[in-house]
Amino acid sequence: MKDYTDPENRQELDKICLETIRKYNEDTVYFKDKDSRFIWNSARHARQLGVDSPEDLFGKTDFDFFPKDFAQAARETEMAIIASGQPILNIEEELNIDEDNVRYYLASKYPLFDENGEIIGTWGSTKDITEIKTLEKELERSYQKMQLLARVDDLSGLYNRRHFYEKLENLTGLYEERNDGSTFSLILLDVDDMTYINDQYGQQNGDTVLRSIAEILLVNTKKQDTCFRIGGDEFAAVLPDRDKMAALGIAKQIVNQVSNNPIILDGKREKVTVSIGLVTLDPKDPDINDLLSRAERKVSKSKREGKNQVSF
């Protein structure tokens, strides 16, 4: 067996090492001339590009195998390396093969020098990180879903009490910073006689009523508004950039739609009504506790004065 530590065998050792990299490296390895034409490729690279042998890639470019935008991005990176003489490492590449097939790669590219130290091209290696990126995206989607579920009420599909307070805090800070006189309004809604509905028709029918109220809230508010179920039979809607008079029309519409659309409970048409309290933030005194206290007092006023109405 040859002693490859012997300098006389160095040239043969270099050839063995290079062929080993070409045949067995699972990352793609490639060398290009100054015109980004392939001059040496690993077997893994050949398989990736769908050719039988690395020799079949000689003189070809990325434009022969990849979409134009992908190939152009690679070409621009290589021209920058040739101009600067500096490598560019850990480049994340996204290859859209078709609508259902996307591959991700992590590439590092380097200048290729001749024996005189002149740049004659570039070389690089690329790792397929599709499985890792796919897992990352799945984890991100799962995290976002968990975040959403943590803020959503299961029964109504509206945002829950936790997110209600987050929304109020964010909006209060926003309008305080604006300091331009703009404001937002808060609708607080309580279903009238919910205890009677549950006692008369049962919890399941009571849930039907709550879902119906949620739908009416969503139908009568705009995209920029946010609706919440904040308690058993308590709902809220936050209306950005609406003063009291602008919000009043929405609140009255909600009251009318609820009362004018009886809900079928155990085969009976049951009229349901709601009591609403409407308040508007004073941007000069943005106190959330005061805002909520005023809204609750307005709801109580609607209850005292006969229900099925808006107090503001």
N, C-alpha and C positions, 0 to 999 in steps of 0.2 A: 504494500500500500504506500502510495506516495506521501511524502511529508510536505503538506501544503504550507507549512511555516517556512519552508526553504524559499528564499527569494527567486530562485530559478523557476519555481513552479507558480509564481504569482500570476502570470498572464493566463495560465490555464485555470487557476482558481477564480480569477475575475470572470472568465467565460462561464464556468460552472454556476457561480452565484447569479450572474445575469440571466442565464437560462432558467435557473430555479425560480427567480422572481417572475420571469415571463410565463412559465408554465403553471405555477402553483399559487401565486399571490391572489387572494380573493378580492382585494381592492384593485381597481383598474389603474394601470400605469401606462403612460404614453409620453412620447417625445415628439416635438414638432419643430419644423424649420421656422424661419422668420416670416414666412407667409402662412403660418398656421396649418401647414400640410403635415400629415402624420409621416414620421420617418422610423418609428419603432413603437410597437404596442405589445401589451401583455395579452395572453390568451383570454383572460377574463374580459378584457376590453373588447376583443373580437367577438366573444359570445354575446356581450351586452349589445353590440351593434348589429348582430345577426349575420356575421360572416363566418366562414369556415376556419380561416387561419389569420393570424396577425399580419402575414405578408399581403393579404388581400386589402389591407388598409393603407398600404404604402402609397403616398401621394394624394390620398383623399383628405377631405377636411370635414369639420363638423357640419357644414352645410349639406354634405352628401347624406347625412343620417338624421339630423335633428331639425325641428321647426326653425324657421328663419330667425325669430326673435331670440331663441335659446342659443343658436349658433353665433349670432351677432354679439350677444353678451359675452360669450366665451372669447370671441375674437378681440373685443375691446379690452378685456382683462389682460390678454396676452400681449397686446400692443403696449399697454401701460407697463407691464413687466419689462418688456424689451427696452422701453424708453428710460425707465428708472433703474434697471438692474436689480430691483428688489422683489422678493417673493410676495405673493398675496396669499394668506393662509385662511383656512376654515371658511370658505365661501359656500353658503347654502344655496343650492340650485334646485329649482322646481321645474320638472319636465311634465307638461300636460300632453300625454300621448293621445288621449281622447276624453270624452266627457266622463267616463267611468274609470279612467286609469291615469293616476298621477304618481310619478316617482320623485323621490327626494334624494339629493346627493350632497355630500360634504366634500368639497374639493380644496386642495392646496396646490398652488402653481408656482413655479420657480424659473429663473432665467437659466438657459443652457449655455455654458461657456465652452469654447474650444481650448486646446492646450496652450494657447497664447493669451487666454483670459478675455477673448472677444466673445460677445454674445452672438450666438448663431441660431437661437430659437428659444423655445421654452420646453419645460417638461412638468408633469404633474401626476398626482394620484387622487383618485376619487373613491369615496366609500359610499355605498348605497345605504342610506339611513331611512328608507321608506317605512320599515316596520316601526322604528323609533318615533318618527314624525306622526305616523298614523296613531300610535298609542298616545302620544302627547295630545293630539287633537281629540281623541276619544275621552281622555282624562279631562281636558278643558271643557268639552261639551257636558260631561258628567258633573263637573264642578259648577258650571253655569246653571245646569238644571237643578242641582241641589240648592244653589243660591236662590233661584227663582222659587222653588218649592218652599223654602224657608220664609218667603215673603208673601205667599199666596194662601188664601183661605180655601180649604178643600171643598167645602160645600158650595160656595157661591162662585168660585173662580176669580173673585176679586182679590186685590191685595189685602193683607191682614193688618192687624193693629200695630204690629211691630214696624212694618213699612210705612204705615200712616204717620207715625211720629218721626221717622227718618225723613219723610217727604216734607213735613212741616218745618223741621229744622233746616233742611237744605234751602227751601223756598224763603224762609224768613231771613236767612243769611244773605241770600241772593238779592232780595228787594232792599235790604238794609244797605248793601254795598252800592246798589244802583243809585239810590238817593235822588231819584228823578220824579218822585210822586206816583210812580206806578205801584200796583198792588195786586193782591190775589184775594179771592173769596173762598169761603169754606161753607159747604152745605153739610149740616148734620141732620140725619134722618132717623126717625124711630117708627117702627111699624106699630100702628094702633091695635090694641086689644089682642096682642099676640098670645097672651095666656089663654084667652077664650078659644082662639083657633087651635092651639095645641090640645086643650082639654076636650074640645068638641070633636076634632077630627084626627087627633093623634100626631105624634112627632113627625112621621113621614110626610103627612100633608103639610105640616108646618114648614118642613124643609122645602116643599114645593113653592110655598109662598115666598120664602126667602130667596130662592133662585129666581123667581119671577121679578122680585124687586131689583135684584142685581141686573137682570137683563134690561129693565126699564132705565136704570141708571146709565148703563153703557150706551143705550140707544140715544139718550137725550144729552149726552155730553160729547165733547169733541176729542180729537186724537190727542191734543196736548193736555187734556184733563186726566185726572187719575181718580179711580173709584175704589172704595174700600168697604169691607165688612169688618167693623171694629168691635163687635160684641154679638150677643145672641141675636137680637133683632135690631141692632144699630148699624147704620151705614153712614158713609161720608163720601163727599166728592170735593176734591181740591181743584179750583178753577184759576189757573194762572192768567195774569193780565186782564182780569175782569173785576170791575168795581161792583158795588152793591146793586146798582140798577141793571147792569148787564147780567149779573148772576141771578137776579130776581126772576127774570123771564124763564130761565132754565129751571129754577126751583118750582115755580108755579106749574110749569109743564109736567114735571115729574109727579107732583101731587095729582094733577088732573088725569094723567095717563093711568096712574095706579087706581084711582077711584072709579074711572070709567071703563075699566077692563076687569070685570069679575073673574075670579079664578075657580076652576072646576075642582071641587074637593069632595071626594066620595060621591061623584055624580051630581053634586049640587053647585049652583053658581053662587059663590060667596063673594060679596063685595069687601074689598080690603082697602084700607086707607092708611096714610102716613102723615106724621107731623114733622115739619121741617123747621130748623133754625138756621138762619143765614147771617153770617158775619163777614166782615172784610178786615184784613190786616191793616193796622195803622203803621206804615213804614217808619214813622218817627218814634214809635214806641212798640217795637216788634217783640211783644211778650207772648210766647206760645201758650202759657198757662192761662193768661188773660183771654186770649183768643178762644180757647176751648171752653173756658168758663162762660164767656158770653154766648157762645153757640149753644151750650147746654141749657142756659137760662131761656134762650129763645125757643128751644124745643119744648121746654116745660110750659112756656106761655102758650104755644100752639095747642098743647094738651089741655090746659085749663080752659081755653076759649072755644073748645068744641072739637078739636082734632081736625084732620083732613085739611090742613092749611099751612101756610108759610108765615113765620114771624121773623121780622128783620129790624 
